[in-house]
Amino acid sequence: MIKVVSFKICPFVQRVTALLEAKKIPYEIEYISLKDKPQWFLEISPHGQVPVLITENGQPLFESDAIVEYLEDAYPALAPDLSPEQRAVNRAWSYLASKNYLVQCSAQRSADKATLSERSQKLEKAFAAVEAVLEQGEGETPYFNSATIGMVDIAWLPLLHRAAIIEQRSCHDFLAGYPKVKAWQQTLLATGLAELSVSADFEQAFCDFYLSGETFLGGRSESCGDGRADQACSSGSCC
């Protein structure tokens, strides 16, 4: 059976496990501490990062881009009839998503409002680019560019899942001003893949780190929904 080596709140890992879930491929998962990486892990991960996927043949694979391409090649494809051109387009949009995982992580850890605004700018450019594409194909498909879930949807799921948790818990909406992306987010969340692709205690672990007392968003979470939401959301990007 496939094995995934993971850190619980890593978006790169969720991209891999979401694809495994979407393809209904059985797998087991082992969580490690990135502060105390076991020697066996360091021996199979050249850069000491997760995810690592160990194939059924025992071959360790690293880098999420390489792992998801392997899973798409080695198992029945989510969209087998795509042309080489369309597959390339989808890979490009998927790469754009993964390039923004750490951008979003950094924004979520911002200590103050000014830092959050500054760190969110690159992420907003990515969402704006997706918004433009979704507007062009308005009404044609429920997912990014097809009638069924595809590789681009899987790649963007970690970003959209985390944005939903942040909005619910802190009233800060990373997707404010992007209604097409927001609708796409709700379509993806409705599949249940977000919950299936993370651990049972993922949301608590996520909030403990990104909505702690050390973060600006953590301070907003204390007042969002308790009668002080208007004051907390004075920036205008409230739920």
N, C-alpha and C positions, 0 to 999 in steps of 0.2 A: 504493500500500500504506500501511496505517496505520503511523505512527511514534510510538514512546514515548520521551520524554526522561526519563532516570532517574539516580538515585544508587543505587549497588549495594545498600546495606543498608536502603533506605527501605521500611518496611512499606506505606505508601500506594501506592507503585509496585507492590509485589507483589500487592496487591489487584486492580489493573488488569490486570497480566500474567496472573494466575491466571484471571481471567474470560476473557481472550482465548484462553488455552490451553483452558479448559473448552468454549468455543464453537468452538474450532478455527478461529479467525480469523487469517490470516497477518498478521504485523507485523514491523517492524524496531525495534531499540532502540539508543539512543545514550546512553552514560554521560557525565556531566559531573562536574566537581569543584565542590562547593558552596562551596569556599573561593576558587575562581577561576571564577566564572560567566561564560560567554561573553556578549558583548553581544547576539547574536541570540536567546539564550535569555531574557534580561531583557526583550527587546522583545515576547515572546509570553507571558511569565508575569508578570502584573501584580504578584504578591507575591514573585516570585523563588524559588518553591518548586516541587519536583517532587511528583507527576508532571505532565507536560504530554503530552497526546495530540494528534497532528496527524492529522485525519481524511483519508480518501482524497480529499476535495475541497480539502485544504490548510487547513482551519479548525483553529486551535489551541484546545484545550479544557484548562482547568485545574480543580483541585479534584477529588479522587478520587471524591467522592460524585456529582458531576455527570458525570464521565467514565463511571462504571459504569452510571449510569442511561441515558446516551446509548447505550452498547453494548447494553444490554438492549432499548432501544427500536428501534435501527437495524438490529439483526441478530436472527435467530431467538432467541426467549426461551428461557431455561433451563426455565421453567415457564409456558407460554403460557396455561394454563387457570385461573390463579388469579383469584379475585374481586378487585375493587378493595379490599375490606376486608383480604383476606389479603396483597395487595401492600403495603398500608400497614403492616401488622404486620411484614412482612419488612423493609421499609425502616427501621422503627424499631429492630429488632434489629441491622440492619447498621450504623446510625448509632452504636449503643452500642459496637459493636466498634471502629469508626474513632476514636471519642472516647478509646479506651483505648490506641491505638498509642503515643502519646507518654508515657502513664503507664507502660507497660511499658518503653519505652526508658529513662526516668528511673530506674526501679527497677533495671534491669540495670546502670546506670552507678554505682550506689551505692558509696561508698567504704568503708563499714563495715556491720556487721550491723544496727545500730540504724536507720541510714538506709534500708537495704533493707526492714526490717520496716515502717517508717513509710510508705515510698513504695509498698509492695505492697498497702496496705489498700484503696485505691480499686479496684485491679485485682481483688482478691479479691472485692469486692462484685459486680463484673461477672460473674465466674466463678460465684459463688453464685447469681446470678439465672438464669444459663443452666442451671445444675445443676437448679434447681427446675423449669424448663420441660421439660428432658429427662426428669426423673422422672415428670412428668405424662403424657408420651407414651411411657413405657417399653415397649420391644418393638415399637412400631408401625412405626417407620421407622429406617433406618440413619443418615440425615442429620438435620439440625436439625428439619425438620417435613415431610419428604417422602421418597419412595423413591429419588429421584435428587438429585444435587447441585444446590443452589440458591444464590440470591444471599446468603443469610445465611451459608451454609457458606463461600462465597468471602470474605466480609468477615471472618470469624473465623480463616481460614486463617493469615494472617501472625502473629497472636498465638499460635496453637497450634503453628505451626512453630517459632517462636523459643523457646517454652517447652520444646519437645522437645530442641532443641540445648542449651539451658542445663542441662536435666536430665542429658543424656548427658555433657556436658563438665564440669559442676561438682557434680553430685549434688543441686543445689537444684531442688526440684520446685514450680513455681508452681501446679500443679494438685493438690497434696496435699490430700486431703479432698474432692475432687470426682470421684468415680469415673465418673459419667455423662459429664462433660466429657472425662475421660481416654479413655473408650471412643470418644467422638466424634472426639477428636484422632487416635486410631489409625486410625479409618475414613477420615478426610480424608488422612492421610499415605499410606495405602495406595493412594490414587488416583494417586500420582506427581505431582500438581499442584504440590506444594511445590518439588520439584527443577526441574520444567519452567519454573516462573515466576520463577526467579532465575538469576543468572550462574553459570558453572561454578565460580568461586572465591568464591561467596557465603559459604559457611560459614567459610572462612578469614578473609575480610574482616570478617565479623560477630564472630568470636572475637577478632580483633586489636583490635577496638574495645571490645567489651563484656566480654571476659575477659582484659583486659590487666592488667598489674601495678598499674594505678591503681584497679582495682575489687575489691570484696569477693569477688564471684563468681570473678574471675580467680585470687584466692588459693586458693579452694576447688578450682579446676580442677587445680591443681598436685598436690593430694593425693588427689583423687577417683580411685579405681581403681588406686592404686599401693601398696595395703597400709595406707594411713592414712585410708581412707575413713570409718571409724567416728569418728575424731577430727574430721575435716573436717565431718562431717554431724551434729555434736552437737546441732544445732537441732531434729532430729527430722524434717526434711523432706528426707530423703535418698532416692536412687534405690534 
